[in-house]
């Protein structure tokens, strides 16, 4: 274990703590996280974990509802996320 990992807070990389979903359907980091020295690496780790796929899907759905992307682009991107999720779950690189 590196010295850096010992100094990290308990919430490091926990998506629901560092980037929680608000009632309005948007994700926002708490003020405490914005003041933390680990914020960038922490958020990257949280999004990079398996739970981060749900954040990507939320963004795609929001873009579709807003008219930014069409049905087929939404379908294609969600299919790609589904593939990545299964690839990560099976342990393949």
PDB file as gemmi writes it, atoms N, CA and C in Angstrom:
CRYST1    1.000    1.000    1.000  90.00  90.00  90.00 P 1                      
ATOM      1  N   UNK A   1       0.853  -1.168   0.000  1.00  0.00           N  
ATOM      2  CA  UNK A   1       0.000   0.000   0.000  1.00  0.00           C  
ATOM      3  C   UNK A   1       0.904   1.238   0.000  1.00  0.00           C  
ATOM      4  N   UNK A   2       0.652   2.161  -0.876  1.00  0.00           N  
ATOM      5  CA  UNK A   2       1.476   3.355  -0.972  1.00  0.00           C  
ATOM      6  C   UNK A   2       1.117   4.370   0.105  1.00  0.00           C  
ATOM      7  N   UNK A   3       2.016   5.312   0.323  1.00  0.00           N  
ATOM      8  CA  UNK A   3       1.778   6.367   1.302  1.00  0.00           C  
ATOM      9  C   UNK A   3       0.539   7.184   0.943  1.00  0.00           C  
ATOM     10  N   UNK A   4       0.349   7.426  -0.374  1.00  0.00           N  
ATOM     11  CA  UNK A   4      -0.791   8.209  -0.842  1.00  0.00           C  
ATOM     12  C   UNK A   4      -2.117   7.532  -0.512  1.00  0.00           C  
ATOM     13  N   UNK A   5      -2.182   6.209  -0.666  1.00  0.00           N  
ATOM     14  CA  UNK A   5      -3.443   5.506  -0.404  1.00  0.00           C  
ATOM     15  C   UNK A   5      -3.786   5.505   1.088  1.00  0.00           C  
ATOM     16  N   UNK A   6      -2.777   5.614   1.967  1.00  0.00           N  
ATOM     17  CA  UNK A   6      -3.047   5.678   3.403  1.00  0.00           C  
ATOM     18  C   UNK A   6      -3.653   7.023   3.797  1.00  0.00           C  
ATOM     19  N   UNK A   7      -3.322   8.074   3.062  1.00  0.00           N  
ATOM     20  CA  UNK A   7      -3.802   9.405   3.415  1.00  0.00           C  
ATOM     21  C   UNK A   7      -5.160   9.747   2.782  1.00  0.00           C  
ATOM     22  N   UNK A   8      -5.677   8.858   1.967  1.00  0.00           N  
ATOM     23  CA  UNK A   8      -6.975   9.111   1.321  1.00  0.00           C  
ATOM     24  C   UNK A   8      -8.112   8.993   2.331  1.00  0.00           C  
ATOM     25  N   UNK A   9      -9.147   9.805   2.141  1.00  0.00           N  
ATOM     26  CA  UNK A   9     -10.314   9.687   3.031  1.00  0.00           C  
ATOM     27  C   UNK A   9     -11.103   8.404   2.738  1.00  0.00           C  
ATOM     28  N   UNK A  10     -11.930   8.004   3.666  1.00  0.00           N  
ATOM     29  CA  UNK A  10     -12.731   6.771   3.510  1.00  0.00           C  
ATOM     30  C   UNK A  10     -13.644   6.804   2.293  1.00  0.00           C  
ATOM     31  N   UNK A  11     -14.117   7.988   1.954  1.00  0.00           N  
ATOM     32  CA  UNK A  11     -15.077   8.119   0.854  1.00  0.00           C  
ATOM     33  C   UNK A  11     -14.416   8.067  -0.520  1.00  0.00           C  
ATOM     34  N   UNK A  12     -13.106   7.934  -0.587  1.00  0.00           N  
ATOM     35  CA  UNK A  12     -12.361   7.981  -1.843  1.00  0.00           C  
ATOM     36  C   UNK A  12     -12.929   6.982  -2.863  1.00  0.00           C  
ATOM     37  N   UNK A  13     -13.386   7.503  -3.989  1.00  0.00           N  
ATOM     38  CA  UNK A  13     -13.881   6.669  -5.081  1.00  0.00           C  
ATOM     39  C   UNK A  13     -15.282   6.115  -4.907  1.00  0.00           C  
ATOM     40  N   UNK A  14     -15.965   6.463  -3.844  1.00  0.00           N  
ATOM     41  CA  UNK A  14     -17.335   5.994  -3.601  1.00  0.00           C  
ATOM     42  C   UNK A  14     -18.306   6.929  -4.335  1.00  0.00           C  
ATOM     43  N   UNK A  15     -18.858   6.459  -5.423  1.00  0.00           N  
ATOM     44  CA  UNK A  15     -19.689   7.278  -6.297  1.00  0.00           C  
ATOM     45  C   UNK A  15     -20.846   7.942  -5.564  1.00  0.00           C  
ATOM     46  N   UNK A  16     -21.515   7.227  -4.703  1.00  0.00           N  
ATOM     47  CA  UNK A  16     -22.678   7.778  -4.010  1.00  0.00           C  
ATOM     48  C   UNK A  16     -22.308   8.821  -2.957  1.00  0.00           C  
ATOM     49  N   UNK A  17     -21.068   8.855  -2.553  1.00  0.00           N  
ATOM     50  CA  UNK A  17     -20.633   9.871  -1.584  1.00  0.00           C  
ATOM     51  C   UNK A  17     -20.007  11.073  -2.280  1.00  0.00           C  
ATOM     52  N   UNK A  18     -19.213  10.833  -3.334  1.00  0.00           N  
ATOM     53  CA  UNK A  18     -18.474  11.927  -3.966  1.00  0.00           C  
ATOM     54  C   UNK A  18     -19.189  12.541  -5.167  1.00  0.00           C  
ATOM     55  N   UNK A  19     -20.219  11.869  -5.677  1.00  0.00           N  
ATOM     56  CA  UNK A  19     -20.965  12.382  -6.824  1.00  0.00           C  
ATOM     57  C   UNK A  19     -22.405  11.887  -6.743  1.00  0.00           C  
ATOM     58  N   UNK A  20     -23.118  12.224  -5.653  1.00  0.00           N  
ATOM     59  CA  UNK A  20     -24.470  11.683  -5.434  1.00  0.00           C  
ATOM     60  C   UNK A  20     -25.511  12.262  -6.397  1.00  0.00           C  
ATOM     61  N   UNK A  21     -26.529  11.471  -6.625  1.00  0.00           N  
ATOM     62  CA  UNK A  21     -27.652  11.869  -7.465  1.00  0.00           C  
ATOM     63  C   UNK A  21     -28.622  12.692  -6.621  1.00  0.00           C  
ATOM     64  N   UNK A  22     -28.911  13.910  -7.079  1.00  0.00           N  
ATOM     65  CA  UNK A  22     -29.847  14.775  -6.354  1.00  0.00           C  
ATOM     66  C   UNK A  22     -31.275  14.439  -6.746  1.00  0.00           C  
ATOM     67  N   UNK A  23     -32.222  15.031  -6.055  1.00  0.00           N  
ATOM     68  CA  UNK A  23     -33.643  14.793  -6.328  1.00  0.00           C  
ATOM     69  C   UNK A  23     -34.043  15.263  -7.719  1.00  0.00           C  
ATOM     70  N   UNK A  24     -33.355  16.281  -8.252  1.00  0.00           N  
ATOM     71  CA  UNK A  24     -33.694  16.799  -9.569  1.00  0.00           C  
ATOM     72  C   UNK A  24     -33.104  15.969 -10.713  1.00  0.00           C  
ATOM     73  N   UNK A  25     -32.397  14.878 -10.379  1.00  0.00           N  
ATOM     74  CA  UNK A  25     -31.864  13.981 -11.391  1.00  0.00           C  
ATOM     75  C   UNK A  25     -30.453  14.303 -11.853  1.00  0.00           C  
ATOM     76  N   UNK A  26     -29.829  15.295 -11.253  1.00  0.00           N  
ATOM     77  CA  UNK A  26     -28.462  15.664 -11.609  1.00  0.00           C  
ATOM     78  C   UNK A  26     -27.507  15.224 -10.511  1.00  0.00           C  
ATOM     79  N   UNK A  27     -26.270  14.988 -10.893  1.00  0.00           N  
ATOM     80  CA  UNK A  27     -25.229  14.619  -9.936  1.00  0.00           C  
ATOM     81  C   UNK A  27     -24.346  15.834  -9.683  1.00  0.00           C  
ATOM     82  N   UNK A  28     -24.054  16.083  -8.422  1.00  0.00           N  
ATOM     83  CA  UNK A  28     -23.214  17.209  -8.028  1.00  0.00           C  
ATOM     84  C   UNK A  28     -22.346  16.767  -6.858  1.00  0.00           C  
ATOM     85  N   UNK A  29     -21.083  17.130  -6.904  1.00  0.00           N  
ATOM     86  CA  UNK A  29     -20.187  16.819  -5.793  1.00  0.00           C  
ATOM     87  C   UNK A  29     -20.480  17.734  -4.611  1.00  0.00           C  
ATOM     88  N   UNK A  30     -20.445  17.189  -3.399  1.00  0.00           N  
ATOM     89  CA  UNK A  30     -20.644  18.013  -2.199  1.00  0.00           C  
ATOM     90  C   UNK A  30     -19.502  19.016  -2.038  1.00  0.00           C  
ATOM     91  N   UNK A  31     -19.738  20.050  -1.298  1.00  0.00           N  
ATOM     92  CA  UNK A  31     -18.746  21.101  -1.063  1.00  0.00           C  
ATOM     93  C   UNK A  31     -17.475  20.514  -0.457  1.00  0.00           C  
ATOM     94  N   UNK A  32     -17.629  19.560   0.474  1.00  0.00           N  
ATOM     95  CA  UNK A  32     -16.453  18.942   1.102  1.00  0.00           C  
ATOM     96  C   UNK A  32     -15.545  18.292   0.068  1.00  0.00           C  
ATOM     97  N   UNK A  33     -16.144  17.692  -0.945  1.00  0.00           N  
ATOM     98  CA  UNK A  33     -15.354  17.034  -1.992  1.00  0.00           C  
ATOM     99  C   UNK A  33     -14.635  18.059  -2.863  1.00  0.00           C  
ATOM    100  N   UNK A  34     -15.268  19.163  -3.132  1.00  0.00           N  
ATOM    101  CA  UNK A  34     -14.653  20.192  -3.960  1.00  0.00           C  
ATOM    102  C   UNK A  34     -13.448  20.819  -3.275  1.00  0.00           C  
ATOM    103  N   UNK A  35     -13.406  20.759  -1.948  1.00  0.00           N  
ATOM    104  CA  UNK A  35     -12.293  21.316  -1.194  1.00  0.00           C  
ATOM    105  C   UNK A  35     -11.187  20.293  -0.936  1.00  0.00           C  
ATOM    106  N   UNK A  36     -11.422  19.050  -1.242  1.00  0.00           N  
ATOM    107  CA  UNK A  36     -10.474  17.964  -0.980  1.00  0.00           C  
ATOM    108  C   UNK A  36      -9.335  17.965  -2.002  1.00  0.00           C  
ATOM    109  N   UNK A  37      -8.145  17.648  -1.560  1.00  0.00           N  
ATOM    110  CA  UNK A  37      -6.989  17.615  -2.468  1.00  0.00           C  
ATOM    111  C   UNK A  37      -7.026  16.403  -3.400  1.00  0.00           C  
ATOM    112  N   UNK A  38      -7.823  15.406  -3.081  1.00  0.00           N  
ATOM    113  CA  UNK A  38      -7.920  14.174  -3.881  1.00  0.00           C  
ATOM    114  C   UNK A  38      -9.070  14.203  -4.882  1.00  0.00           C  
ATOM    115  N   UNK A  39      -9.773  15.328  -5.005  1.00  0.00           N  
ATOM    116  CA  UNK A  39     -11.048  15.366  -5.737  1.00  0.00           C  
ATOM    117  C   UNK A  39     -10.971  14.842  -7.167  1.00  0.00           C  
ATOM    118  N   UNK A  40      -9.959  15.225  -7.928  1.00  0.00           N  
ATOM    119  CA  UNK A  40      -9.901  14.825  -9.334  1.00  0.00           C  
ATOM    120  C   UNK A  40      -9.684  13.329  -9.484  1.00  0.00           C  
ATOM    121  N   UNK A  41      -8.693  12.799  -8.802  1.00  0.00           N  
ATOM    122  CA  UNK A  41      -8.421  11.353  -8.887  1.00  0.00           C  
ATOM    123  C   UNK A  41      -9.564  10.543  -8.297  1.00  0.00           C  
ATOM    124  N   UNK A  42     -10.161  11.071  -7.249  1.00  0.00           N  
ATOM    125  CA  UNK A  42     -11.280  10.395  -6.597  1.00  0.00           C  
ATOM    126  C   UNK A  42     -12.477  10.268  -7.539  1.00  0.00           C  
ATOM    127  N   UNK A  43     -12.836  11.362  -8.191  1.00  0.00           N  
ATOM    128  CA  UNK A  43     -13.965  11.329  -9.126  1.00  0.00           C  
ATOM    129  C   UNK A  43     -13.675  10.426 -10.319  1.00  0.00           C  
ATOM    130  N   UNK A  44     -12.444  10.471 -10.817  1.00  0.00           N  
ATOM    131  CA  UNK A  44     -12.068   9.592 -11.926  1.00  0.00           C  
ATOM    132  C   UNK A  44     -12.200   8.133 -11.524  1.00  0.00           C  
ATOM    133  N   UNK A  45     -11.779   7.824 -10.319  1.00  0.00           N  
ATOM    134  CA  UNK A  45     -11.888   6.447  -9.842  1.00  0.00           C  
ATOM    135  C   UNK A  45     -13.352   6.040  -9.685  1.00  0.00           C  
ATOM    136  N   UNK A  46     -14.161   6.926  -9.121  1.00  0.00           N  
ATOM    137  CA  UNK A  46     -15.583   6.631  -8.927  1.00  0.00           C  
ATOM    138  C   UNK A  46     -16.280   6.375 -10.261  1.00  0.00           C  
ATOM    139  N   UNK A  47     -15.975   7.185 -11.257  1.00  0.00           N  
ATOM    140  CA  UNK A  47     -16.583   7.018 -12.580  1.00  0.00           C  
ATOM    141  C   UNK A  47     -16.021   5.793 -13.292  1.00  0.00           C  
ATOM    142  N   UNK A  48     -14.775   5.451 -13.004  1.00  0.00           N  
ATOM    143  CA  UNK A  48     -14.134   4.302 -13.641  1.00  0.00           C  
ATOM    144  C   UNK A  48     -14.576   2.959 -13.103  1.00  0.00           C  
ATOM    145  N   UNK A  49     -15.170   2.947 -11.932  1.00  0.00           N  
ATOM    146  CA  UNK A  49     -15.663   1.703 -11.344  1.00  0.00           C  
ATOM    147  C   UNK A  49     -16.930   1.248 -12.081  1.00  0.00           C  
ATOM    148  N   UNK A  50     -17.404   0.076 -11.733  1.00  0.00           N  
ATOM    149  CA  UNK A  50     -18.611  -0.475 -12.370  1.00  0.00           C  
ATOM    150  C   UNK A  50     -19.817   0.439 -12.179  1.00  0.00           C  
ATOM    151  N   UNK A  51     -19.904   1.101 -11.046  1.00  0.00           N  
ATOM    152  CA  UNK A  51     -21.041   1.994 -10.801  1.00  0.00           C  
ATOM    153  C   UNK A  51     -21.012   3.220 -11.707  1.00  0.00           C  
ATOM    154  N   UNK A  52     -19.855   3.520 -12.273  1.00  0.00           N  
ATOM    155  CA  UNK A  52     -19.726   4.657 -13.182  1.00  0.00           C  
ATOM    156  C   UNK A  52     -20.485   4.473 -14.483  1.00  0.00           C  
ATOM    157  N   UNK A  53     -20.776   3.232 -14.842  1.00  0.00           N  
ATOM    158  CA  UNK A  53     -21.541   2.985 -16.065  1.00  0.00           C  
ATOM    159  C   UNK A  53     -22.941   3.580 -15.957  1.00  0.00           C  
ATOM    160  N   UNK A  54     -23.498   3.570 -14.763  1.00  0.00           N  
ATOM    161  CA  UNK A  54     -24.834   4.146 -14.592  1.00  0.00           C  
ATOM    162  C   UNK A  54     -24.805   5.656 -14.820  1.00  0.00           C  
ATOM    163  N   UNK A  55     -23.709   6.314 -14.454  1.00  0.00           N  
ATOM    164  CA  UNK A  55     -23.572   7.753 -14.690  1.00  0.00           C  
ATOM    165  C   UNK A  55     -23.548   8.025 -16.192  1.00  0.00           C  
ATOM    166  N   UNK A  56     -22.819   7.210 -16.919  1.00  0.00           N  
ATOM    167  CA  UNK A  56     -22.760   7.379 -18.378  1.00  0.00           C  
ATOM    168  C   UNK A  56     -24.131   7.179 -19.006  1.00  0.00           C  
ATOM    169  N   UNK A  57     -24.864   6.176 -18.511  1.00  0.00           N  
ATOM    170  CA  UNK A  57     -26.211   5.945 -19.035  1.00  0.00           C  
ATOM    171  C   UNK A  57     -27.136   7.116 -18.726  1.00  0.00           C  
ATOM    172  N   UNK A  58     -27.004   7.693 -17.542  1.00  0.00           N  
ATOM    173  CA  UNK A  58     -27.815   8.864 -17.180  1.00  0.00           C  
ATOM    174  C   UNK A  58     -27.539  10.021 -18.139  1.00  0.00           C  
ATOM    175  N   UNK A  59     -26.273  10.220 -18.480  1.00  0.00           N  
ATOM    176  CA  UNK A  59     -25.904  11.307 -19.385  1.00  0.00           C  
ATOM    177  C   UNK A  59     -26.483  11.074 -20.787  1.00  0.00           C  
ATOM    178  N   UNK A  60     -26.451   9.836 -21.233  1.00  0.00           N  
ATOM    179  CA  UNK A  60     -27.001   9.500 -22.549  1.00  0.00           C  
ATOM    180  C   UNK A  60     -28.510   9.722 -22.557  1.00  0.00           C  
ATOM    181  N   UNK A  61     -29.185   9.256 -21.518  1.00  0.00           N  
ATOM    182  CA  UNK A  61     -30.638   9.440 -21.443  1.00  0.00           C  
ATOM    183  C   UNK A  61     -31.014  10.915 -21.393  1.00  0.00           C  
ATOM    184  N   UNK A  62     -30.230  11.701 -20.658  1.00  0.00           N  
ATOM    185  CA  UNK A  62     -30.495  13.141 -20.564  1.00  0.00           C  
ATOM    186  C   UNK A  62     -30.298  13.802 -21.933  1.00  0.00           C  
ATOM    187  N   UNK A  63     -29.271  13.397 -22.661  1.00  0.00           N  
ATOM    188  CA  UNK A  63     -29.022  13.952 -23.995  1.00  0.00           C  
ATOM    189  C   UNK A  63     -30.152  13.570 -24.954  1.00  0.00           C  
ATOM    190  N   UNK A  64     -30.657  12.352 -24.829  1.00  0.00           N  
ATOM    191  CA  UNK A  64     -31.755  11.897 -25.688  1.00  0.00           C  
ATOM    192  C   UNK A  64     -33.037  12.688 -25.393  1.00  0.00           C  
ATOM    193  N   UNK A  65     -33.355  12.845 -24.111  1.00  0.00           N  
ATOM    194  CA  UNK A  65     -34.551  13.607 -23.740  1.00  0.00           C  
ATOM    195  C   UNK A  65     -34.448  15.068 -24.166  1.00  0.00           C  
ATOM    196  N   UNK A  66     -33.240  15.590 -24.180  1.00  0.00           N  
ATOM    197  CA  UNK A  66     -33.024  16.987 -24.577  1.00  0.00           C  
ATOM    198  C   UNK A  66     -32.937  17.180 -26.079  1.00  0.00           C  
ATOM    199  N   UNK A  67     -32.982  16.091 -26.833  1.00  0.00           N  
ATOM    200  CA  UNK A  67     -32.939  16.192 -28.285  1.00  0.00           C  
ATOM    201  C   UNK A  67     -31.541  16.349 -28.865  1.00  0.00           C  
ATOM    202  N   UNK A  68     -30.514  16.146 -28.050  1.00  0.00           N  
ATOM    203  CA  UNK A  68     -29.132  16.294 -28.513  1.00  0.00           C  
ATOM    204  C   UNK A  68     -28.720  15.093 -29.365  1.00  0.00           C  
ATOM    205  N   UNK A  69     -29.199  13.904 -29.001  1.00  0.00           N  
ATOM    206  CA  UNK A  69     -28.913  12.703 -29.784  1.00  0.00           C  
ATOM    207  C   UNK A  69     -30.227  12.029 -30.161  1.00  0.00           C  
ATOM    208  N   UNK A  70     -30.169  11.232 -31.199  1.00  0.00           N  
ATOM    209  CA  UNK A  70     -31.344  10.521 -31.663  1.00  0.00           C  
ATOM    210  C   UNK A  70     -31.439   9.122 -31.074  1.00  0.00           C  
ATOM    211  N   UNK A  71     -32.502   8.424 -31.450  1.00  0.00           N  
ATOM    212  CA  UNK A  71     -32.779   7.093 -30.918  1.00  0.00           C  
ATOM    213  C   UNK A  71     -31.653   6.116 -31.207  1.00  0.00           C  
ATOM    214  N   UNK A  72     -31.182   6.053 -32.446  1.00  0.00           N  
ATOM    215  CA  UNK A  72     -30.171   5.065 -32.810  1.00  0.00           C  
ATOM    216  C   UNK A  72     -28.819   5.350 -32.149  1.00  0.00           C  
ATOM    217  N   UNK A  73     -28.489   6.626 -32.010  1.00  0.00           N  
ATOM    218  CA  UNK A  73     -27.245   6.961 -31.324  1.00  0.00           C  
ATOM    219  C   UNK A  73     -27.347   6.577 -29.845  1.00  0.00           C  
ATOM    220  N   UNK A  74     -28.499   6.832 -29.234  1.00  0.00           N  
ATOM    221  CA  UNK A  74     -28.724   6.438 -27.847  1.00  0.00           C  
ATOM    222  C   UNK A  74     -28.622   4.927 -27.702  1.00  0.00           C  
ATOM    223  N   UNK A  75     -29.270   4.209 -28.583  1.00  0.00           N  
ATOM    224  CA  UNK A  75     -29.248   2.750 -28.544  1.00  0.00           C  
ATOM    225  C   UNK A  75     -27.815   2.236 -28.695  1.00  0.00           C  
ATOM    226  N   UNK A  76     -27.069   2.788 -29.636  1.00  0.00           N  
ATOM    227  CA  UNK A  76     -25.695   2.361 -29.884  1.00  0.00           C  
ATOM    228  C   UNK A  76     -24.798   2.620 -28.678  1.00  0.00           C  
ATOM    229  N   UNK A  77     -24.915   3.786 -28.090  1.00  0.00           N  
ATOM    230  CA  UNK A  77     -24.082   4.119 -26.932  1.00  0.00           C  
ATOM    231  C   UNK A  77     -24.428   3.274 -25.717  1.00  0.00           C  
ATOM    232  N   UNK A  78     -25.706   3.012 -25.525  1.00  0.00           N  
ATOM    233  CA  UNK A  78     -26.109   2.178 -24.393  1.00  0.00           C  
ATOM    234  C   UNK A  78     -25.660   0.728 -24.602  1.00  0.00           C  
ATOM    235  N   UNK A  79     -25.689   0.276 -25.833  1.00  0.00           N  
ATOM    236  CA  UNK A  79     -25.215  -1.079 -26.139  1.00  0.00           C  
ATOM    237  C   UNK A  79     -23.716  -1.181 -25.857  1.00  0.00           C  
ATOM    238  N   UNK A  80     -22.981  -0.144 -26.203  1.00  0.00           N  
ATOM    239  CA  UNK A  80     -21.550  -0.121 -25.943  1.00  0.00           C  
ATOM    240  C   UNK A  80     -21.273  -0.155 -24.435  1.00  0.00           C  
ATOM    241  N   UNK A  81     -22.025   0.596 -23.662  1.00  0.00           N  
ATOM    242  CA  UNK A  81     -21.866   0.586 -22.205  1.00  0.00           C  
ATOM    243  C   UNK A  81     -22.181  -0.800 -21.651  1.00  0.00           C  
ATOM    244  N   UNK A  82     -23.216  -1.422 -22.176  1.00  0.00           N  
ATOM    245  CA  UNK A  82     -23.590  -2.767 -21.749  1.00  0.00           C  
ATOM    246  C   UNK A  82     -22.437  -3.742 -22.005  1.00  0.00           C  
ATOM    247  N   UNK A  83     -21.805  -3.635 -23.172  1.00  0.00           N  
ATOM    248  CA  UNK A  83     -20.660  -4.491 -23.502  1.00  0.00           C  
ATOM    249  C   UNK A  83     -19.497  -4.239 -22.549  1.00  0.00           C  
ATOM    250  N   UNK A  84     -19.204  -2.960 -22.292  1.00  0.00           N  
ATOM    251  CA  UNK A  84     -18.098  -2.620 -21.390  1.00  0.00           C  
ATOM    252  C   UNK A  84     -18.365  -3.137 -19.982  1.00  0.00           C  
ATOM    253  N   UNK A  85     -19.620  -3.037 -19.537  1.00  0.00           N  
ATOM    254  CA  UNK A  85     -19.986  -3.509 -18.200  1.00  0.00           C  
ATOM    255  C   UNK A  85     -19.747  -5.011 -18.076  1.00  0.00           C  
ATOM    256  N   UNK A  86     -20.158  -5.766 -19.094  1.00  0.00           N  
ATOM    257  CA  UNK A  86     -19.966  -7.218 -19.056  1.00  0.00           C  
ATOM    258  C   UNK A  86     -18.493  -7.592 -19.203  1.00  0.00           C  
ATOM    259  N   UNK A  87     -17.759  -6.818 -19.985  1.00  0.00           N  
ATOM    260  CA  UNK A  87     -16.330  -7.071 -20.145  1.00  0.00           C  
ATOM    261  C   UNK A  87     -15.607  -6.858 -18.823  1.00  0.00           C  
ATOM    262  N   UNK A  88     -15.958  -5.789 -18.124  1.00  0.00           N  
ATOM    263  CA  UNK A  88     -15.347  -5.496 -16.826  1.00  0.00           C  
ATOM    264  C   UNK A  88     -15.747  -6.543 -15.792  1.00  0.00           C  
ATOM    265  N   UNK A  89     -17.001  -6.984 -15.828  1.00  0.00           N  
ATOM    266  CA  UNK A  89     -17.477  -7.981 -14.869  1.00  0.00           C  
ATOM    267  C   UNK A  89     -16.800  -9.327 -15.066  1.00  0.00           C  
ATOM    268  N   UNK A  90     -16.474  -9.647 -16.314  1.00  0.00           N  
ATOM    269  CA  UNK A  90     -15.832 -10.934 -16.585  1.00  0.00           C  
ATOM    270  C   UNK A  90     -14.321 -10.872 -16.358  1.00  0.00           C  
ATOM    271  N   UNK A  91     -13.793  -9.668 -16.103  1.00  0.00           N  
ATOM    272  CA  UNK A  91     -12.378  -9.529 -15.790  1.00  0.00           C  
ATOM    273  C   UNK A  91     -11.475  -9.398 -16.991  1.00  0.00           C  
ATOM    274  N   UNK A  92     -12.039  -9.222 -18.166  1.00  0.00           N  
ATOM    275  CA  UNK A  92     -11.224  -9.061 -19.375  1.00  0.00           C  
ATOM    276  C   UNK A  92     -10.762  -7.624 -19.471  1.00  0.00           C  
ATOM    277  N   UNK A  93      -9.616  -7.420 -20.066  1.00  0.00           N  
ATOM    278  CA  UNK A  93      -9.077  -6.059 -20.202  1.00  0.00           C  
ATOM    279  C   UNK A  93      -9.731  -5.319 -21.300  1.00  0.00           C  
TER     280      UNK A  93                                                      
END                                                                             
